[in-house]
């Protein structure tokens, strides 16, 4: 078992059997088994008060689908976070996009309580009353928040002390400096007529670092102009690929 300070993720869901899922294998799974972090999946239906364990109702004002009730979900949140000392997140396509900087903040804390929505969403009143931070992992809609919660947890867990073999693995990658990661290569030296760039086999660490930086900038400008614009505003400098 881990220490009392072990990073802890609590997930409120209608489908607790979905967890740990992918979080139970690879780096996250090994770290979970060794007690470097802990995971609790709690069934929202446990907080229902009727014999049918109802958690939803029709949307006020009419319309299709169902909405998670404020009273049931609030009770589930209160039972899971008695001390009100943890970040409370709601996975939602209308939330603020999850960024690496926010992941770093969450990984440095005690671990979040994550609400996974279903149906047409959840009653706005519980979002307001329980101060839920709405978080999105992309501009698309999933069947529920569980897969999004797994993505967020995985992003945090890999940054926890002792999870990755080398600290550099977590600091020299996409988004760590506001740029996409440079291309990677390994043996064989030649693959279907394509060779590893000569700079990477030169043994000149300064040249390698400069090449990687330049490639990161080229990729970011081409694929994520939004990130490049933000990076340019922050630094006030031009790319090494600019004229």
C-alpha positions, 0 to 999 in steps of 0.5 A, a space after each residue: 500500500 502507498 503512504 497517506 500522501 499517495 496521489 489519489 484519483 477518485 472517479 464518480 461514474 455510472 460505470 465503475 467497472 470501466 476502471 481501471 481499464 487501460 490505467 491498469 496496464 503499462 506505466 500507470 498499471 505498474 505504478 498503481 500496483 506498487 502504490 505510487 498512486 491510488 484509484 477509486 471508482 465510485 458508483 453515482 447510483 449509490 447516492 440515489 434515494 429510491 428503490 430504482 436507484 434513479 439518477 436522471 430525469 427529463 430536461 427542464 424545458 423539454 428536449 431529448 435525452 435525460 439529465 443527471 439530477 443535481 441532488 443525487 450527484 451532489 450527494 455522491 460528491 459530498 460522500 467522496 470528498 468530505 474535506 473539500 480539499 481536492 480539485 473537483 473536475 467535470 469532464 465535459 466537451 464545453 470545458 476548458 481544453 486540458 493543457 500540459 500545464 494544467 496536468 502538471 498542476 494536478 499531478 503536483 496536488 493530492 489528486 482530483 475528484 472527477 465527475 463523469 457525465 452521461 446522457 445530455 449532461 448534468 444539472 447546472 446547479 450542481 456544477 455551480 454549487 459544488 464548484 466543478 471545473 469543467 475540463 475538455 480533452 477535445 472538440 468532440 463528444 464522447 458517450 460519457 466522461 469515463 474515457 476522458 477521465 482516463 486520459 486525464 489521469 494517465 497524463 497526470 500519473 506519468 508525471 508522478 515521482 518514480 513512475 517513469 524511468 528517466 525524469 527527462 522523459 517527462 520534460 523533453 516532449 510535446 507541450 513541455 515548452 509550448 512546442 510539439 516534440 521533434 521527430 524521433 529515430 532509432 536503428 536501423 540506420 536505413 529503412 526503405 531508402 530513408 536514413 536517419 538525419 546525419 545531425 543525429 548521428 554526428 555526436 555533436 550534442 549542440 548540433 543535435 539540440 539545435 536541430 531538434 529545436 528547429 524541427 519542433 518549431 517547424 512542426 508546431 507552426 505547420 500543425 498547431 498555429 495556435 500553439 505557435 502564436 501563443 509561444 511567439 507572444 510569450 517569447 517575443 522571438 522569431 523561429 530559427 526557421 524564419 528568415 
